[in-house]
């Protein structure tokens, strides 16, 4: 039997609920949650999973893994503190930014300049005067998440000459055409491209790619390099991607 509570949902509400199959996890950090309650409600209605904390807690941060943090940096009324909350949490907030989590700071209009100067140390964060229309906050959040998503997508793409390596999907393409590599060939190519052009000896390649438990001869490296070059249509005589350093090993070509 259909639940009576579900029967009471009007079509528009039922449609809205169906749109929440994919959500984003937002953490609101405020010592006085009631002053950002309208934001909590608006985010919940906009299909965000919202967590509210009175203070920034590193273990909870690691556990909940939010996709966005909204930090209440508004002044605390009639409260004497040895250290401003934003100053107290500055190091942890920097770590948040360094991990790629978007950070939004809610600030008061009359403290905007002070907060602007202080938040210079929190590059990558977005400041927003509060209170403000919730729609403006939602717009700012949407922009932050899009920027973060775009940045994340670029971080796993590696370009070298006409090669494009999608490190997330482990796919190598050239001019849009996929180059089918084995796992070992892919690992070799990626290692060369991320080694700052330094020469890689056969012994080091054996250690990095095959591991310390591998007891085969170093000629296995030459065999796989030859196969990789063939698939890349590279030449040992006139290399475009992988150059041979005689008597030592290999490096990425100039």
C-alpha positions as CSV (number, residue, x, y, z in Angstrom):
1,X,0.0,0.0,0.0
2,X,1.3,3.5,-0.9
3,X,2.3,5.5,2.1
4,X,-0.2,8.2,3.0
5,X,2.7,10.7,3.4
6,X,3.7,10.1,-0.2
7,X,0.1,10.7,-1.3
8,X,0.2,14.1,0.2
9,X,3.1,15.2,-2.0
10,X,2.0,17.4,-4.8
11,X,3.4,16.6,-8.3
12,X,5.9,19.5,-8.2
13,X,7.3,18.3,-4.9
14,X,7.5,14.7,-6.1
15,X,9.4,15.9,-9.1
16,X,11.8,18.0,-7.0
17,X,12.5,15.0,-4.7
18,X,13.4,12.9,-7.7
19,X,16.1,15.5,-8.6
20,X,18.0,14.7,-5.4
21,X,19.3,11.4,-6.6
22,X,22.7,13.1,-7.0
23,X,23.7,15.4,-4.1
24,X,26.7,17.4,-3.0
25,X,28.0,17.3,0.6
26,X,28.3,20.7,2.3
27,X,29.7,21.4,5.7
28,X,28.6,24.6,7.4
29,X,30.9,25.7,10.3
30,X,29.4,28.3,12.6
31,X,29.7,28.9,16.4
32,X,26.1,30.3,16.2
33,X,24.2,28.1,13.7
34,X,21.0,30.0,14.1
35,X,22.4,33.0,12.2
36,X,22.9,30.9,9.1
37,X,19.8,28.8,9.6
38,X,18.2,30.2,6.4
39,X,21.3,29.0,4.5
40,X,21.1,25.5,6.0
41,X,17.4,25.3,4.9
42,X,18.0,26.6,1.4
43,X,20.9,24.2,0.8
44,X,18.8,21.3,2.0
45,X,16.0,22.3,-0.3
46,X,18.4,22.6,-3.2
47,X,19.4,18.9,-2.8
48,X,22.6,19.4,-0.9
49,X,23.5,17.1,2.0
50,X,24.2,19.6,4.7
51,X,26.2,19.1,7.9
52,X,26.4,21.8,10.6
53,X,29.3,22.0,13.0
54,X,30.0,24.6,15.8
55,X,33.7,24.4,15.1
56,X,36.1,23.1,12.5
57,X,37.0,19.6,13.5
58,X,39.8,17.8,11.6
59,X,38.8,14.2,12.4
60,X,35.2,14.9,11.3
61,X,36.5,16.7,8.2
62,X,38.4,13.6,7.2
63,X,35.4,11.4,8.1
64,X,32.7,13.3,6.3
65,X,34.8,14.4,3.3
66,X,32.7,17.4,2.3
67,X,32.7,18.7,-1.3
68,X,32.3,22.3,0.0
69,X,32.9,24.1,3.3
70,X,31.1,27.3,4.3
71,X,32.9,28.9,7.2
72,X,31.1,31.5,9.4
73,X,33.8,34.2,9.9
74,X,31.3,36.8,11.2
75,X,32.1,38.6,14.5
76,X,30.9,37.0,17.7
77,X,28.7,39.5,19.6
78,X,29.7,40.4,23.1
79,X,32.2,37.6,23.4
80,X,35.8,38.1,24.5
81,X,38.1,35.7,22.8
82,X,41.9,35.4,23.0
83,X,42.0,34.4,19.3
84,X,39.6,35.2,16.5
85,X,38.0,32.0,15.1
86,X,39.4,32.7,11.6
87,X,42.9,33.2,13.0
88,X,42.5,30.1,15.2
89,X,41.5,27.9,12.2
90,X,43.7,29.5,9.6
91,X,46.2,26.6,9.3
92,X,43.4,24.0,9.1
93,X,41.6,26.2,6.5
94,X,44.7,26.4,4.4
95,X,45.0,22.6,4.5
96,X,41.3,22.4,3.4
97,X,42.2,24.6,0.3
98,X,45.3,22.6,-0.4
99,X,43.3,19.4,-0.6
100,X,41.1,21.0,-3.2
101,X,38.0,21.4,-1.2
102,X,36.2,24.7,-2.1
103,X,36.0,27.2,0.8
104,X,33.5,30.0,1.2
105,X,34.0,32.5,4.0
106,X,30.9,34.4,5.3
107,X,32.0,37.9,6.5
108,X,30.3,41.0,7.8
109,X,30.2,44.1,5.6
110,X,31.9,46.3,8.2
111,X,34.8,43.9,8.5
112,X,35.2,43.2,4.8
113,X,38.6,45.0,4.5
114,X,40.0,43.2,7.6
115,X,38.8,39.9,6.4
116,X,40.0,40.6,2.8
117,X,43.5,41.2,4.1
118,X,43.4,38.2,6.4
119,X,42.0,35.9,3.7
120,X,44.9,36.8,1.4
121,X,46.6,33.9,3.2
122,X,43.6,31.8,2.2
123,X,44.1,32.0,-1.5
124,X,41.4,30.1,-3.3
125,X,38.7,30.9,-0.8
126,X,35.6,33.0,-1.7
127,X,34.4,35.7,0.6
128,X,30.7,36.6,0.8
129,X,29.1,39.3,2.9
130,X,26.4,37.9,5.1
131,X,23.5,38.4,5.5
132,X,22.6,38.4,1.8
133,X,19.9,36.9,-0.4
134,X,20.2,33.1,-0.2
135,X,20.0,33.0,-4.0
136,X,23.3,34.8,-4.2
137,X,24.9,32.3,-1.9
138,X,23.6,29.4,-4.1
139,X,25.0,31.1,-7.2
140,X,28.4,31.5,-5.5
141,X,28.4,27.9,-4.4
142,X,27.5,26.7,-7.9
143,X,30.4,28.7,-9.4
144,X,32.8,27.3,-6.8
145,X,31.8,23.7,-7.4
146,X,32.1,24.2,-11.2
147,X,35.5,25.7,-10.9
148,X,36.6,22.9,-8.6
149,X,35.2,20.3,-11.0
150,X,37.0,21.9,-13.9
151,X,40.3,22.1,-12.0
152,X,40.0,18.4,-11.0
153,X,39.3,17.3,-14.5
154,X,42.5,19.2,-15.7
155,X,44.6,17.7,-12.9
156,X,44.4,14.2,-14.2
157,X,45.1,15.1,-17.9
158,X,48.8,15.0,-18.9
159,X,49.8,16.4,-22.3
160,X,53.1,15.7,-24.0
161,X,53.7,16.9,-27.6
162,X,50.7,15.3,-29.5
163,X,50.0,12.7,-26.8
164,X,47.2,13.1,-24.2
165,X,47.2,10.9,-21.2
166,X,44.1,10.6,-19.1
167,X,45.5,9.4,-15.8
168,X,42.1,8.8,-14.2
169,X,41.0,6.4,-17.0
170,X,44.5,5.2,-17.9
171,X,43.9,6.1,-21.6
172,X,46.5,7.4,-24.1
173,X,45.4,9.1,-27.2
174,X,47.1,11.0,-30.1
175,X,45.0,13.4,-32.2
176,X,41.9,11.8,-30.7
177,X,42.9,8.2,-31.7
178,X,43.4,5.8,-28.8
179,X,46.7,4.0,-28.5
180,X,46.2,0.6,-26.9
181,X,48.9,0.0,-24.3
182,X,49.4,-2.8,-21.8
183,X,49.5,-1.9,-18.1
184,X,53.3,-2.1,-18.1
185,X,53.7,0.0,-21.2
186,X,51.4,2.6,-19.8
187,X,53.3,2.7,-16.5
188,X,56.6,3.1,-18.3
189,X,55.3,6.0,-20.5
190,X,53.7,7.7,-17.4
191,X,56.9,7.3,-15.5
192,X,59.0,8.9,-18.2
193,X,56.6,11.8,-18.6
194,X,56.6,12.5,-14.8
195,X,60.3,12.2,-14.2
196,X,61.4,15.8,-15.1
197,X,63.4,14.6,-18.1
198,X,66.0,12.8,-15.9
199,X,67.7,9.7,-17.2
200,X,66.1,6.4,-15.9
201,X,68.5,3.5,-15.6
202,X,67.3,0.0,-16.4
203,X,67.8,-0.9,-12.7
204,X,65.6,2.0,-11.6
205,X,62.9,1.1,-14.1
206,X,62.9,-2.5,-12.9
207,X,62.5,-1.2,-9.3
208,X,59.8,1.3,-10.1
209,X,57.7,-0.6,-12.7
210,X,58.3,-4.3,-11.8
211,X,59.1,-3.9,-8.1
212,X,61.8,-5.3,-5.9
213,X,60.4,-8.8,-6.0
214,X,61.1,-9.1,-9.7
215,X,64.1,-11.3,-10.5
216,X,64.2,-11.2,-14.3
217,X,67.1,-9.6,-16.3
218,X,67.3,-6.0,-17.2
219,X,66.7,-7.0,-20.9
220,X,63.0,-7.1,-20.0
221,X,63.1,-3.3,-19.9
222,X,64.5,-3.1,-23.4
223,X,61.8,-5.5,-24.7
224,X,59.0,-3.4,-23.2
225,X,60.5,-0.1,-24.4
226,X,60.7,-1.6,-27.9
227,X,57.1,-2.6,-27.8
228,X,56.0,0.8,-26.4
229,X,57.9,2.6,-29.1
230,X,56.3,0.5,-31.8
231,X,52.8,1.4,-30.5
232,X,53.7,5.1,-30.3
233,X,55.3,4.9,-33.8
234,X,58.5,6.2,-32.2
235,X,62.0,5.7,-33.5
236,X,65.1,4.7,-31.5
237,X,67.3,6.5,-34.1
238,X,65.2,9.7,-34.2
239,X,63.1,9.6,-31.0
240,X,60.1,11.8,-30.5
241,X,59.0,10.4,-27.1
242,X,61.6,8.2,-25.6
243,X,65.3,8.6,-26.1
244,X,68.1,6.1,-25.4
245,X,71.0,7.1,-23.2
246,X,73.7,4.6,-24.2
247,X,75.2,2.6,-21.4
248,X,72.7,4.0,-18.9
249,X,69.1,3.7,-19.8
250,X,66.3,6.0,-21.2
251,X,64.8,9.4,-20.8
252,X,61.9,11.4,-22.3
253,X,62.9,12.9,-25.7
254,X,63.5,16.6,-26.1
